[in-house]
Amino acid sequence: MKGRAVVAYVIIPGIGGSDGRHWQTLWERDWGASAVRISPDSWSAPDLDDWVGAVQEAYEEASGRDGRVVLVAHSLGCWAASAWLDGNPSSPTAGAFLVAPPDPRGPAFPRRAAASFVEVSARPLPCPALVVGGTDDPYCSLEAAAGFAERWEARWHPAGARGHINSDSGLGPWLHGRELLDSLTRR
């Protein structure tokens, strides 16, 4: 470990959290005490302010453990991470790994369940970021995901036909995703 910066991770799942087969959960188990999962009160009926507050709490806990903090977000969690970063531009966040952001203006977006997320917009992020999207994601077209990456001033990586890059994608521990995350966190 000598010479290598220690990283803490804030896990920001989508609606309902990530189940036991989801790559986020598998990574969190692997990271142990170096990972903190957000705990909003509104998992099933997401409220943006509640989720941003949960990111803040998890960030504070993670930053107290280790020096560098990386946000690891999936689906709706990408927008919570983006909104938190927008409100905390001077935070010493080491990176944001944003996987499968849904299109809030797309036809499959859960407008009723996540009404407070409908008006979110992508603005430049204050830290290095990488956006990963499936070429066949039912919640976001490839063009929209690439557009979010551009507006976030993030690197963009199309992950191929992986759907919403969730448990249903059958990725297990998603080793390629870990390689992508490592490429973001390397100094």
Biotite code that builds the C-alpha atoms (Angstrom):
import biotite.structure as struc

atoms = struc.array([
    struc.Atom([0.000, 0.000, 0.000], chain_id="A", res_id=1, res_name="MET", atom_name="CA", element="C"),
    struc.Atom([3.027, 2.271, 0.364], chain_id="A", res_id=2, res_name="LYS", atom_name="CA", element="C"),
    struc.Atom([3.043, 5.052, -2.211], chain_id="A", res_id=3, res_name="GLY", atom_name="CA", element="C"),
    struc.Atom([-0.575, 4.432, -3.192], chain_id="A", res_id=4, res_name="ARG", atom_name="CA", element="C"),
    struc.Atom([-3.284, 6.825, -2.050], chain_id="A", res_id=5, res_name="ALA", atom_name="CA", element="C"),
    struc.Atom([-6.101, 5.229, -0.092], chain_id="A", res_id=6, res_name="VAL", atom_name="CA", element="C"),
    struc.Atom([-9.557, 5.718, -1.550], chain_id="A", res_id=7, res_name="VAL", atom_name="CA", element="C"),
    struc.Atom([-12.945, 5.696, 0.148], chain_id="A", res_id=8, res_name="ALA", atom_name="CA", element="C"),
    struc.Atom([-16.083, 5.148, -1.912], chain_id="A", res_id=9, res_name="TYR", atom_name="CA", element="C"),
    struc.Atom([-19.567, 6.590, -1.596], chain_id="A", res_id=10, res_name="VAL", atom_name="CA", element="C"),
    struc.Atom([-22.026, 4.112, -3.125], chain_id="A", res_id=11, res_name="ILE", atom_name="CA", element="C"),
    struc.Atom([-25.054, 5.865, -4.659], chain_id="A", res_id=12, res_name="ILE", atom_name="CA", element="C"),
    struc.Atom([-27.552, 3.318, -6.052], chain_id="A", res_id=13, res_name="PRO", atom_name="CA", element="C"),
    struc.Atom([-30.707, 4.009, -8.028], chain_id="A", res_id=14, res_name="GLY", atom_name="CA", element="C"),
    struc.Atom([-34.335, 3.631, -6.963], chain_id="A", res_id=15, res_name="ILE", atom_name="CA", element="C"),
    struc.Atom([-34.746, 1.070, -4.204], chain_id="A", res_id=16, res_name="GLY", atom_name="CA", element="C"),
    struc.Atom([-31.002, 0.556, -3.730], chain_id="A", res_id=17, res_name="GLY", atom_name="CA", element="C"),
    struc.Atom([-28.913, -2.151, -5.380], chain_id="A", res_id=18, res_name="SER", atom_name="CA", element="C"),
    struc.Atom([-29.765, -5.783, -4.630], chain_id="A", res_id=19, res_name="ASP", atom_name="CA", element="C"),
    struc.Atom([-27.299, -8.500, -3.635], chain_id="A", res_id=20, res_name="GLY", atom_name="CA", element="C"),
    struc.Atom([-26.463, -9.414, -7.254], chain_id="A", res_id=21, res_name="ARG", atom_name="CA", element="C"),
    struc.Atom([-25.754, -5.822, -8.347], chain_id="A", res_id=22, res_name="HIS", atom_name="CA", element="C"),
    struc.Atom([-22.151, -4.885, -9.126], chain_id="A", res_id=23, res_name="TRP", atom_name="CA", element="C"),
    struc.Atom([-22.351, -1.954, -6.662], chain_id="A", res_id=24, res_name="GLN", atom_name="CA", element="C"),
    struc.Atom([-23.235, -4.289, -3.800], chain_id="A", res_id=25, res_name="THR", atom_name="CA", element="C"),
    struc.Atom([-20.523, -6.752, -4.786], chain_id="A", res_id=26, res_name="LEU", atom_name="CA", element="C"),
    struc.Atom([-17.937, -3.955, -4.945], chain_id="A", res_id=27, res_name="TRP", atom_name="CA", element="C"),
    struc.Atom([-19.119, -2.558, -1.614], chain_id="A", res_id=28, res_name="GLU", atom_name="CA", element="C"),
    struc.Atom([-18.615, -5.967, 0.012], chain_id="A", res_id=29, res_name="ARG", atom_name="CA", element="C"),
    struc.Atom([-15.138, -6.165, -1.490], chain_id="A", res_id=30, res_name="ASP", atom_name="CA", element="C"),
    struc.Atom([-14.215, -2.668, -0.271], chain_id="A", res_id=31, res_name="TRP", atom_name="CA", element="C"),
    struc.Atom([-15.490, -3.300, 3.255], chain_id="A", res_id=32, res_name="GLY", atom_name="CA", element="C"),
    struc.Atom([-14.951, -0.331, 5.575], chain_id="A", res_id=33, res_name="ALA", atom_name="CA", element="C"),
    struc.Atom([-13.693, 1.793, 2.661], chain_id="A", res_id=34, res_name="SER", atom_name="CA", element="C"),
    struc.Atom([-17.252, 2.039, 1.274], chain_id="A", res_id=35, res_name="ALA", atom_name="CA", element="C"),
    struc.Atom([-20.261, 3.958, 2.555], chain_id="A", res_id=36, res_name="VAL", atom_name="CA", element="C"),
    struc.Atom([-23.701, 3.500, 0.961], chain_id="A", res_id=37, res_name="ARG", atom_name="CA", element="C"),
    struc.Atom([-26.179, 6.357, 0.991], chain_id="A", res_id=38, res_name="ILE", atom_name="CA", element="C"),
    struc.Atom([-29.313, 5.843, 3.098], chain_id="A", res_id=39, res_name="SER", atom_name="CA", element="C"),
    struc.Atom([-32.071, 8.173, 1.938], chain_id="A", res_id=40, res_name="PRO", atom_name="CA", element="C"),
    struc.Atom([-35.493, 7.910, 3.543], chain_id="A", res_id=41, res_name="ASP", atom_name="CA", element="C"),
    struc.Atom([-37.092, 7.973, 0.093], chain_id="A", res_id=42, res_name="SER", atom_name="CA", element="C"),
    struc.Atom([-35.640, 4.891, -1.665], chain_id="A", res_id=43, res_name="TRP", atom_name="CA", element="C"),
    struc.Atom([-38.879, 3.930, -3.435], chain_id="A", res_id=44, res_name="SER", atom_name="CA", element="C"),
    struc.Atom([-40.296, 7.417, -4.040], chain_id="A", res_id=45, res_name="ALA", atom_name="CA", element="C"),
    struc.Atom([-37.050, 9.363, -4.515], chain_id="A", res_id=46, res_name="PRO", atom_name="CA", element="C"),
    struc.Atom([-36.884, 12.959, -3.352], chain_id="A", res_id=47, res_name="ASP", atom_name="CA", element="C"),
    struc.Atom([-33.867, 14.785, -4.775], chain_id="A", res_id=48, res_name="LEU", atom_name="CA", element="C"),
    struc.Atom([-33.210, 16.856, -1.646], chain_id="A", res_id=49, res_name="ASP", atom_name="CA", element="C"),
    struc.Atom([-33.363, 13.723, 0.535], chain_id="A", res_id=50, res_name="ASP", atom_name="CA", element="C"),
    struc.Atom([-30.946, 11.889, -1.757], chain_id="A", res_id=51, res_name="TRP", atom_name="CA", element="C"),
    struc.Atom([-28.529, 14.828, -1.931], chain_id="A", res_id=52, res_name="VAL", atom_name="CA", element="C"),
    struc.Atom([-28.622, 15.016, 1.878], chain_id="A", res_id=53, res_name="GLY", atom_name="CA", element="C"),
    struc.Atom([-27.877, 11.279, 2.029], chain_id="A", res_id=54, res_name="ALA", atom_name="CA", element="C"),
    struc.Atom([-24.902, 11.779, -0.311], chain_id="A", res_id=55, res_name="VAL", atom_name="CA", element="C"),
    struc.Atom([-23.664, 14.532, 2.025], chain_id="A", res_id=56, res_name="GLN", atom_name="CA", element="C"),
    struc.Atom([-23.916, 12.267, 5.088], chain_id="A", res_id=57, res_name="GLU", atom_name="CA", element="C"),
    struc.Atom([-22.154, 9.385, 3.327], chain_id="A", res_id=58, res_name="ALA", atom_name="CA", element="C"),
    struc.Atom([-19.472, 11.733, 1.984], chain_id="A", res_id=59, res_name="TYR", atom_name="CA", element="C"),
    struc.Atom([-18.767, 13.085, 5.464], chain_id="A", res_id=60, res_name="GLU", atom_name="CA", element="C"),
    struc.Atom([-18.483, 9.552, 6.841], chain_id="A", res_id=61, res_name="GLU", atom_name="CA", element="C"),
    struc.Atom([-16.248, 8.395, 3.976], chain_id="A", res_id=62, res_name="ALA", atom_name="CA", element="C"),
    struc.Atom([-13.980, 11.433, 4.072], chain_id="A", res_id=63, res_name="SER", atom_name="CA", element="C"),
    struc.Atom([-13.387, 10.829, 7.777], chain_id="A", res_id=64, res_name="GLY", atom_name="CA", element="C"),
    struc.Atom([-12.048, 7.350, 6.982], chain_id="A", res_id=65, res_name="ARG", atom_name="CA", element="C"),
    struc.Atom([-9.670, 7.997, 4.109], chain_id="A", res_id=66, res_name="ASP", atom_name="CA", element="C"),
    struc.Atom([-8.138, 10.897, 2.216], chain_id="A", res_id=67, res_name="GLY", atom_name="CA", element="C"),
    struc.Atom([-9.640, 10.574, -1.259], chain_id="A", res_id=68, res_name="ARG", atom_name="CA", element="C"),
    struc.Atom([-13.364, 10.034, -1.857], chain_id="A", res_id=69, res_name="VAL", atom_name="CA", element="C"),
    struc.Atom([-14.854, 8.733, -5.095], chain_id="A", res_id=70, res_name="VAL", atom_name="CA", element="C"),
    struc.Atom([-18.586, 8.733, -5.803], chain_id="A", res_id=71, res_name="LEU", atom_name="CA", element="C"),
    struc.Atom([-19.789, 5.464, -7.404], chain_id="A", res_id=72, res_name="VAL", atom_name="CA", element="C"),
    struc.Atom([-23.282, 6.077, -8.751], chain_id="A", res_id=73, res_name="ALA", atom_name="CA", element="C"),
    struc.Atom([-25.777, 4.031, -10.723], chain_id="A", res_id=74, res_name="HIS", atom_name="CA", element="C"),
    struc.Atom([-28.960, 5.078, -12.496], chain_id="A", res_id=75, res_name="SER", atom_name="CA", element="C"),
    struc.Atom([-30.893, 7.763, -10.576], chain_id="A", res_id=76, res_name="LEU", atom_name="CA", element="C"),
    struc.Atom([-27.934, 7.918, -8.194], chain_id="A", res_id=77, res_name="GLY", atom_name="CA", element="C"),
    struc.Atom([-25.981, 9.621, -10.997], chain_id="A", res_id=78, res_name="CYS", atom_name="CA", element="C"),
    struc.Atom([-28.319, 12.594, -10.757], chain_id="A", res_id=79, res_name="TRP", atom_name="CA", element="C"),
    struc.Atom([-28.079, 12.673, -6.957], chain_id="A", res_id=80, res_name="ALA", atom_name="CA", element="C"),
    struc.Atom([-24.270, 12.648, -7.271], chain_id="A", res_id=81, res_name="ALA", atom_name="CA", element="C"),
    struc.Atom([-24.373, 15.379, -9.917], chain_id="A", res_id=82, res_name="SER", atom_name="CA", element="C"),
    struc.Atom([-26.693, 17.553, -7.822], chain_id="A", res_id=83, res_name="ALA", atom_name="CA", element="C"),
    struc.Atom([-24.516, 17.057, -4.731], chain_id="A", res_id=84, res_name="TRP", atom_name="CA", element="C"),
    struc.Atom([-21.355, 17.955, -6.661], chain_id="A", res_id=85, res_name="LEU", atom_name="CA", element="C"),
    struc.Atom([-23.113, 21.003, -8.115], chain_id="A", res_id=86, res_name="ASP", atom_name="CA", element="C"),
    struc.Atom([-23.881, 22.172, -4.569], chain_id="A", res_id=87, res_name="GLY", atom_name="CA", element="C"),
    struc.Atom([-20.387, 21.326, -3.282], chain_id="A", res_id=88, res_name="ASN", atom_name="CA", element="C"),
    struc.Atom([-18.011, 22.496, -6.018], chain_id="A", res_id=89, res_name="PRO", atom_name="CA", element="C"),
    struc.Atom([-15.077, 22.946, -3.649], chain_id="A", res_id=90, res_name="SER", atom_name="CA", element="C"),
    struc.Atom([-15.313, 19.486, -2.075], chain_id="A", res_id=91, res_name="SER", atom_name="CA", element="C"),
    struc.Atom([-12.076, 17.547, -2.505], chain_id="A", res_id=92, res_name="PRO", atom_name="CA", element="C"),
    struc.Atom([-13.862, 14.745, -4.364], chain_id="A", res_id=93, res_name="THR", atom_name="CA", element="C"),
    struc.Atom([-11.361, 12.571, -6.238], chain_id="A", res_id=94, res_name="ALA", atom_name="CA", element="C"),
    struc.Atom([-13.836, 11.452, -8.886], chain_id="A", res_id=95, res_name="GLY", atom_name="CA", element="C"),
    struc.Atom([-17.341, 10.517, -9.939], chain_id="A", res_id=96, res_name="ALA", atom_name="CA", element="C"),
    struc.Atom([-18.059, 7.179, -11.607], chain_id="A", res_id=97, res_name="PHE", atom_name="CA", element="C"),
    struc.Atom([-21.530, 7.594, -13.144], chain_id="A", res_id=98, res_name="LEU", atom_name="CA", element="C"),
    struc.Atom([-23.086, 4.444, -14.597], chain_id="A", res_id=99, res_name="VAL", atom_name="CA", element="C"),
    struc.Atom([-26.307, 4.303, -16.637], chain_id="A", res_id=100, res_name="ALA", atom_name="CA", element="C"),
    struc.Atom([-27.779, 7.728, -15.892], chain_id="A", res_id=101, res_name="PRO", atom_name="CA", element="C"),
    struc.Atom([-31.450, 7.676, -16.873], chain_id="A", res_id=102, res_name="PRO", atom_name="CA", element="C"),
    struc.Atom([-32.782, 10.393, -19.172], chain_id="A", res_id=103, res_name="ASP", atom_name="CA", element="C"),
    struc.Atom([-35.183, 12.507, -17.057], chain_id="A", res_id=104, res_name="PRO", atom_name="CA", element="C"),
    struc.Atom([-36.903, 13.626, -20.253], chain_id="A", res_id=105, res_name="ARG", atom_name="CA", element="C"),
    struc.Atom([-36.981, 10.158, -21.819], chain_id="A", res_id=106, res_name="GLY", atom_name="CA", element="C"),
    struc.Atom([-40.132, 8.053, -22.228], chain_id="A", res_id=107, res_name="PRO", atom_name="CA", element="C"),
    struc.Atom([-39.103, 5.381, -19.675], chain_id="A", res_id=108, res_name="ALA", atom_name="CA", element="C"),
    struc.Atom([-38.168, 7.779, -16.861], chain_id="A", res_id=109, res_name="PHE", atom_name="CA", element="C"),
    struc.Atom([-40.280, 7.094, -13.728], chain_id="A", res_id=110, res_name="PRO", atom_name="CA", element="C"),
    struc.Atom([-41.776, 10.595, -13.642], chain_id="A", res_id=111, res_name="ARG", atom_name="CA", element="C"),
    struc.Atom([-44.345, 9.798, -10.988], chain_id="A", res_id=112, res_name="ARG", atom_name="CA", element="C"),
    struc.Atom([-41.985, 7.980, -8.620], chain_id="A", res_id=113, res_name="ALA", atom_name="CA", element="C"),
    struc.Atom([-39.088, 10.420, -9.088], chain_id="A", res_id=114, res_name="ALA", atom_name="CA", element="C"),
    struc.Atom([-40.892, 13.686, -9.822], chain_id="A", res_id=115, res_name="ALA", atom_name="CA", element="C"),
    struc.Atom([-38.291, 15.867, -8.078], chain_id="A", res_id=116, res_name="SER", atom_name="CA", element="C"),
    struc.Atom([-35.601, 14.540, -10.453], chain_id="A", res_id=117, res_name="PHE", atom_name="CA", element="C"),
    struc.Atom([-37.422, 15.502, -13.669], chain_id="A", res_id=118, res_name="VAL", atom_name="CA", element="C"),
    struc.Atom([-35.920, 18.984, -13.898], chain_id="A", res_id=119, res_name="GLU", atom_name="CA", element="C"),
    struc.Atom([-32.284, 18.043, -13.192], chain_id="A", res_id=120, res_name="VAL", atom_name="CA", element="C"),
    struc.Atom([-29.706, 19.079, -15.758], chain_id="A", res_id=121, res_name="SER", atom_name="CA", element="C"),
    struc.Atom([-26.118, 18.162, -16.455], chain_id="A", res_id=122, res_name="ALA", atom_name="CA", element="C"),
    struc.Atom([-23.581, 20.912, -15.738], chain_id="A", res_id=123, res_name="ARG", atom_name="CA", element="C"),
    struc.Atom([-19.779, 20.723, -15.566], chain_id="A", res_id=124, res_name="PRO", atom_name="CA", element="C"),
    struc.Atom([-18.629, 18.659, -12.601], chain_id="A", res_id=125, res_name="LEU", atom_name="CA", element="C"),
    struc.Atom([-15.865, 19.957, -10.315], chain_id="A", res_id=126, res_name="PRO", atom_name="CA", element="C"),
    struc.Atom([-13.927, 16.674, -10.326], chain_id="A", res_id=127, res_name="CYS", atom_name="CA", element="C"),
    struc.Atom([-12.735, 14.056, -12.802], chain_id="A", res_id=128, res_name="PRO", atom_name="CA", element="C"),
    struc.Atom([-15.678, 11.968, -13.947], chain_id="A", res_id=129, res_name="ALA", atom_name="CA", element="C"),
    struc.Atom([-16.448, 8.991, -16.146], chain_id="A", res_id=130, res_name="LEU", atom_name="CA", element="C"),
    struc.Atom([-19.902, 8.211, -17.544], chain_id="A", res_id=131, res_name="VAL", atom_name="CA", element="C"),
    struc.Atom([-20.610, 4.623, -18.603], chain_id="A", res_id=132, res_name="VAL", atom_name="CA", element="C"),
    struc.Atom([-23.735, 3.663, -20.510], chain_id="A", res_id=133, res_name="GLY", atom_name="CA", element="C"),
    struc.Atom([-25.172, 0.623, -22.243], chain_id="A", res_id=134, res_name="GLY", atom_name="CA", element="C"),
    struc.Atom([-25.858, 0.927, -25.955], chain_id="A", res_id=135, res_name="THR", atom_name="CA", element="C"),
    struc.Atom([-29.292, -0.617, -25.343], chain_id="A", res_id=136, res_name="ASP", atom_name="CA", element="C"),
    struc.Atom([-30.235, 1.004, -22.025], chain_id="A", res_id=137, res_name="ASP", atom_name="CA", element="C"),
    struc.Atom([-34.059, 1.197, -21.878], chain_id="A", res_id=138, res_name="PRO", atom_name="CA", element="C"),
    struc.Atom([-33.864, 4.281, -19.645], chain_id="A", res_id=139, res_name="TYR", atom_name="CA", element="C"),
    struc.Atom([-31.486, 6.363, -21.751], chain_id="A", res_id=140, res_name="CYS", atom_name="CA", element="C"),
    struc.Atom([-30.485, 6.481, -25.386], chain_id="A", res_id=141, res_name="SER", atom_name="CA", element="C"),
    struc.Atom([-26.808, 6.275, -26.227], chain_id="A", res_id=142, res_name="LEU", atom_name="CA", element="C"),
    struc.Atom([-26.967, 9.802, -27.642], chain_id="A", res_id=143, res_name="GLU", atom_name="CA", element="C"),
    struc.Atom([-28.521, 11.215, -24.457], chain_id="A", res_id=144, res_name="ALA", atom_name="CA", element="C"),
    struc.Atom([-25.936, 9.485, -22.237], chain_id="A", res_id=145, res_name="ALA", atom_name="CA", element="C"),
    struc.Atom([-23.081, 10.796, -24.387], chain_id="A", res_id=146, res_name="ALA", atom_name="CA", element="C"),
    struc.Atom([-24.665, 14.254, -24.166], chain_id="A", res_id=147, res_name="GLY", atom_name="CA", element="C"),
    struc.Atom([-24.790, 14.068, -20.371], chain_id="A", res_id=148, res_name="PHE", atom_name="CA", element="C"),
    struc.Atom([-21.104, 13.111, -20.332], chain_id="A", res_id=149, res_name="ALA", atom_name="CA", element="C"),
    struc.Atom([-20.272, 16.078, -22.547], chain_id="A", res_id=150, res_name="GLU", atom_name="CA", element="C"),
    struc.Atom([-22.234, 18.543, -20.395], chain_id="A", res_id=151, res_name="ARG", atom_name="CA", element="C"),
    struc.Atom([-20.731, 17.057, -17.212], chain_id="A", res_id=152, res_name="TRP", atom_name="CA", element="C"),
    struc.Atom([-17.297, 17.442, -18.887], chain_id="A", res_id=153, res_name="GLU", atom_name="CA", element="C"),
    struc.Atom([-16.725, 13.777, -18.152], chain_id="A", res_id=154, res_name="ALA", atom_name="CA", element="C"),
    struc.Atom([-15.063, 11.014, -20.105], chain_id="A", res_id=155, res_name="ARG", atom_name="CA", element="C"),
    struc.Atom([-17.585, 8.863, -21.935], chain_id="A", res_id=156, res_name="TRP", atom_name="CA", element="C"),
    struc.Atom([-17.477, 5.084, -22.281], chain_id="A", res_id=157, res_name="HIS", atom_name="CA", element="C"),
    struc.Atom([-20.157, 3.146, -24.202], chain_id="A", res_id=158, res_name="PRO", atom_name="CA", element="C"),
    struc.Atom([-20.261, -0.288, -22.541], chain_id="A", res_id=159, res_name="ALA", atom_name="CA", element="C"),
    struc.Atom([-21.954, -2.197, -25.342], chain_id="A", res_id=160, res_name="GLY", atom_name="CA", element="C"),
    struc.Atom([-25.234, -4.084, -25.117], chain_id="A", res_id=161, res_name="ALA", atom_name="CA", element="C"),
    struc.Atom([-25.475, -4.278, -21.320], chain_id="A", res_id=162, res_name="ARG", atom_name="CA", element="C"),
    struc.Atom([-28.970, -2.904, -20.824], chain_id="A", res_id=163, res_name="GLY", atom_name="CA", element="C"),
    struc.Atom([-29.224, -0.704, -17.721], chain_id="A", res_id=164, res_name="HIS", atom_name="CA", element="C"),
    struc.Atom([-25.952, -2.144, -16.350], chain_id="A", res_id=165, res_name="ILE", atom_name="CA", element="C"),
    struc.Atom([-27.726, -3.558, -13.316], chain_id="A", res_id=166, res_name="ASN", atom_name="CA", element="C"),
    struc.Atom([-28.410, -6.993, -11.797], chain_id="A", res_id=167, res_name="SER", atom_name="CA", element="C"),
    struc.Atom([-30.472, -8.001, -14.829], chain_id="A", res_id=168, res_name="ASP", atom_name="CA", element="C"),
    struc.Atom([-27.394, -7.438, -17.001], chain_id="A", res_id=169, res_name="SER", atom_name="CA", element="C"),
    struc.Atom([-25.756, -10.488, -15.378], chain_id="A", res_id=170, res_name="GLY", atom_name="CA", element="C"),
    struc.Atom([-22.409, -8.744, -14.878], chain_id="A", res_id=171, res_name="LEU", atom_name="CA", element="C"),
    struc.Atom([-21.602, -10.204, -11.463], chain_id="A", res_id=172, res_name="GLY", atom_name="CA", element="C"),
    struc.Atom([-18.641, -8.243, -10.037], chain_id="A", res_id=173, res_name="PRO", atom_name="CA", element="C"),
    struc.Atom([-18.277, -6.457, -13.418], chain_id="A", res_id=174, res_name="TRP", atom_name="CA", element="C"),
    struc.Atom([-14.517, -6.620, -13.770], chain_id="A", res_id=175, res_name="LEU", atom_name="CA", element="C"),
    struc.Atom([-14.470, -4.289, -16.770], chain_id="A", res_id=176, res_name="HIS", atom_name="CA", element="C"),
    struc.Atom([-16.292, -1.712, -14.655], chain_id="A", res_id=177, res_name="GLY", atom_name="CA", element="C"),
    struc.Atom([-13.606, -2.003, -11.970], chain_id="A", res_id=178, res_name="ARG", atom_name="CA", element="C"),
    struc.Atom([-10.955, -1.392, -14.637], chain_id="A", res_id=179, res_name="GLU", atom_name="CA", element="C"),
    struc.Atom([-12.848, 1.704, -15.750], chain_id="A", res_id=180, res_name="LEU", atom_name="CA", element="C"),
    struc.Atom([-13.156, 2.920, -12.158], chain_id="A", res_id=181, res_name="LEU", atom_name="CA", element="C"),
    struc.Atom([-9.431, 2.311, -11.614], chain_id="A", res_id=182, res_name="ASP", atom_name="CA", element="C"),
    struc.Atom([-8.674, 4.382, -14.714], chain_id="A", res_id=183, res_name="SER", atom_name="CA", element="C"),
    struc.Atom([-10.568, 7.250, -13.101], chain_id="A", res_id=184, res_name="LEU", atom_name="CA", element="C"),
    struc.Atom([-8.914, 6.980, -9.698], chain_id="A", res_id=185, res_name="THR", atom_name="CA", element="C"),
    struc.Atom([-5.315, 6.546, -10.880], chain_id="A", res_id=186, res_name="ARG", atom_name="CA", element="C"),
    struc.Atom([-3.223, 9.661, -10.403], chain_id="A", res_id=187, res_name="ARG", atom_name="CA", element="C"),
])
